[in-house]
Amino acid sequence: MKDRRANATLPALALAALTWCGPAPQAQAPLGATVVVTVNLRAGPSTAYPVVAVMGQGTQVQVFGCEEGYGWCDVQVGATRGWVDAQYLQMPAPAGPAVVASSGAVLAVPIITFSFNTYWDNYYRAYPWYVQRSYYYPYWSRYPHGYPPPPRYPPPGWRPPPPVPGWRPPPPVPGWRPPPGGYPPGSVRPPPGSGRPPPATTLPAPRPPQSRPQPQPRPQPQPR
């Protein structure tokens, strides 16, 4: 009898658990956007990736999300999937059309990440540059967000260190003067000390001309 009651209560407990937990969360539906200028649809969030298609001004796309900072967005036009710069996407907003790059948070565009292998395997197997994935993968591995990190600048208020006390540039070479009119463009300046005149050299004294002995006439034979 107890076993029958226990078996009868199990479906009721399962139904109560499902009712308490509620329905499973669903993925957010893509958002509609308009391309404001003619722009390339690329195979990743950077201009370093190949071009998938060219979208003209006024093209309607579906936006699935953007990378952190709203620099590039994952979109689809027709059956083609790819990434486009967020500054060329415009969405409707209560105050009027807004650019995704500057109003992504207000437009509630979700933040997503780009996974190179998964994305290319799902959408680009039929493209000719798919076989060159080993060429593009190192770029994604180095810059996963599609662009190099910003350059490092000195902090505000930074100044170069003062010169060493007592340091002076070396004095010029005595007697040296630059050529008249200065050096022509592209010429190489002589090293320090090369402007001095060359040291005097003593030439050997010329040898006196040597006189050769004059040939003497042979004596004529005397008659016998």
Summary of the structure (lengths in Angstrom):
residues: 224
radius of gyration: 43.8
end to end distance: 181.8
largest distance: 181.8
contacts: 434
relative contact order: 0.11
helix: 22%
strand: 17%
